[in-house]
Amino acid sequence: MGRFKRHIFVCVNERPADHPKGCCASKGSVEVRDFLKAELKKRGLARVVRSNSAGCLDACEHGIAMVIYPEGIWYAKVTRDDIPEIIERTIIGGEVIQRLLPPDPRYKPSFLQYPQLEKGE
């Protein structure tokens, strides 16, 4: 396995204000990404989990979008308040948070659970 066990991509794409899909940046995605990075560092996970900015993930109509790889778990309408839960339940605990899944079935993961992550692993 490479340096990181997981990559979390947070959409920070900007579109014109009148775009019908909207954009994640105007919904606060930069703040969400920054808070995620800080929380991963604070919890000692930054060595094994990398939080990255992403351009358009083509899911802006579902709110702030993020995807966790290699599992391919998509979350939508993510807020700063969701970050601790995402870290605890998904990144550490291996659980998919159903209420954060985009309503579009194309984004639904093909599994309900994936391996837990050990701190510092």
C-alpha positions as CSV (number, residue, x, y, z in Angstrom):
1,M,0.0,0.0,0.0
2,G,1.2,3.5,-0.7
3,R,1.8,6.3,1.7
4,F,-1.9,7.0,2.4
5,K,-4.6,4.5,3.1
6,R,-7.3,6.8,2.1
7,H,-7.8,10.0,0.1
8,I,-10.7,12.3,0.8
9,F,-11.5,14.7,-2.0
10,V,-13.7,17.7,-1.2
11,C,-15.1,19.6,-4.1
12,V,-14.1,23.3,-4.0
13,N,-15.3,24.0,-7.5
14,E,-16.6,27.5,-8.4
15,R,-19.3,28.1,-11.0
16,P,-21.0,31.3,-12.0
17,A,-23.7,32.4,-9.5
18,D,-26.5,31.7,-12.1
19,H,-25.4,28.1,-12.9
20,P,-28.4,25.7,-12.5
21,K,-26.3,23.1,-10.5
22,G,-24.8,25.7,-8.2
23,C,-21.3,25.0,-6.9
24,C,-19.7,23.6,-3.8
25,A,-17.5,26.6,-3.1
26,S,-20.5,29.0,-2.7
27,K,-21.9,26.5,-0.2
28,G,-18.9,26.7,2.1
29,S,-16.8,23.8,0.8
30,V,-13.4,25.5,1.4
31,E,-14.3,25.9,5.1
32,V,-15.4,22.2,5.2
33,R,-12.1,21.1,3.6
34,D,-10.0,23.2,5.9
35,F,-11.8,21.9,9.0
36,L,-11.4,18.3,7.8
37,K,-7.7,18.8,7.3
38,A,-7.3,20.3,10.8
39,E,-9.4,17.5,12.4
40,L,-7.4,14.7,10.7
41,K,-4.2,16.4,11.9
42,K,-5.5,16.9,15.5
43,R,-6.5,13.2,15.7
44,G,-3.2,11.9,14.4
45,L,-4.6,10.6,11.1
46,A,-2.9,13.0,8.7
47,R,-0.1,10.5,8.1
48,V,-2.5,7.9,6.8
49,V,-5.5,9.9,5.5
50,R,-5.0,12.7,2.9
51,S,-7.6,15.4,2.5
52,N,-7.4,17.0,-0.9
53,S,-9.2,19.8,-2.8
54,A,-11.0,18.6,-5.9
55,G,-12.3,20.5,-8.9
56,C,-15.7,19.6,-10.1
57,L,-16.9,16.2,-8.9
58,D,-20.1,16.8,-10.9
59,A,-22.4,16.5,-7.9
60,C,-22.8,20.1,-6.9
61,E,-26.6,20.0,-7.2
62,H,-26.5,17.7,-4.1
63,G,-24.7,20.2,-1.9
64,I,-21.1,20.1,-0.8
65,A,-19.7,16.9,-2.2
66,M,-16.8,14.6,-1.1
67,V,-15.6,11.2,-2.1
68,I,-13.4,8.8,0.0
69,Y,-11.1,6.6,-1.9
70,P,-10.2,3.8,-2.4
71,E,-13.7,2.8,-1.3
72,G,-15.5,5.3,-3.5
73,I,-17.9,6.5,-0.8
74,W,-19.7,9.7,-1.9
75,Y,-21.2,12.1,0.6
76,A,-23.3,15.1,-0.2
77,K,-24.7,18.1,1.7
78,V,-21.7,17.8,4.0
79,T,-21.3,20.6,6.6
80,R,-18.5,21.4,9.0
81,D,-20.6,19.8,11.7
82,D,-20.6,16.5,9.9
83,I,-16.8,16.2,9.8
84,P,-16.3,14.7,13.3
85,E,-18.9,12.1,12.6
86,I,-17.4,11.3,9.2
87,I,-14.0,10.8,10.8
88,E,-15.3,8.7,13.7
89,R,-17.9,6.6,11.9
90,T,-16.5,6.3,8.4
91,I,-12.7,6.9,8.5
92,I,-12.0,5.2,11.8
93,G,-15.1,3.0,12.2
94,G,-15.6,1.8,8.7
95,E,-19.3,2.7,8.6
96,V,-21.2,4.3,5.7
97,I,-23.3,7.2,6.9
98,Q,-26.6,6.7,5.1
99,R,-28.0,10.2,5.6
100,L,-25.0,11.8,3.9
101,L,-25.3,9.6,0.7
102,P,-26.4,11.6,-2.4
103,P,-30.0,10.8,-3.4
104,D,-28.8,9.9,-6.9
105,P,-28.3,6.1,-7.0
106,R,-25.3,6.5,-9.2
107,Y,-23.3,7.6,-6.1
108,K,-24.5,4.7,-3.8
109,P,-21.6,2.5,-2.7
110,S,-21.9,-1.2,-3.6
111,F,-21.2,-2.2,0.0
112,L,-22.3,-1.0,3.5
113,Q,-19.1,-1.4,5.4
114,Y,-15.4,-1.3,4.8
115,P,-12.3,-2.1,6.9
116,Q,-11.7,0.0,10.0
117,L,-8.6,2.2,10.1
118,E,-6.2,1.9,13.0
119,K,-4.7,5.2,14.2
120,G,-1.2,5.7,12.9
121,E,-1.5,2.6,10.7
